[in-house]
Amino acid sequence: MEHIGKHIADKSEKKRDKATERGELMRYFMERLNISRKRDGLPPLSMPRMGRLLVAIPTPDLYYLKSVCDQATDFSKKFWWEINPKKHTK
């Protein structure tokens, strides 16, 4: 008689990969920003908070934001300046 576990599908096989390019970009920003937040004594950002911050920014613009922030000397400072809409109005 075989063990019942052989007949039940492994849950990891059924689990779908929910990774998206937008999610990967959000995770990239979160990890880079949390480094400087930890240094400054601020609580770390979470994925839901990153989603709320970046909700109005389309995915292609996130790639631009990533390239601009990567070229800046201070990633965190450039990120917060770029996502503030008041800084970009005439």
Residue pairs with C-beta under 8 A, 6 or more apart in sequence:
21 59
22 59
22 62
23 47
25 59
25 62
25 63
25 66
26 47
26 50
26 51
26 54
26 62
27 47
27 50
28 66
29 50
29 54
29 62
29 65
29 66
29 69
29 79
30 45
30 46
30 47
30 50
32 69
32 75
32 76
32 79
33 45
33 75
33 76
33 79
34 44
34 45
36 74
36 75
36 76
37 43
37 44
37 45
37 76
38 44
53 83
54 62
54 83
57 65
57 83
65 79
65 82
65 83
68 78
68 82
69 75
69 78
69 79
69 82
72 78
81 87
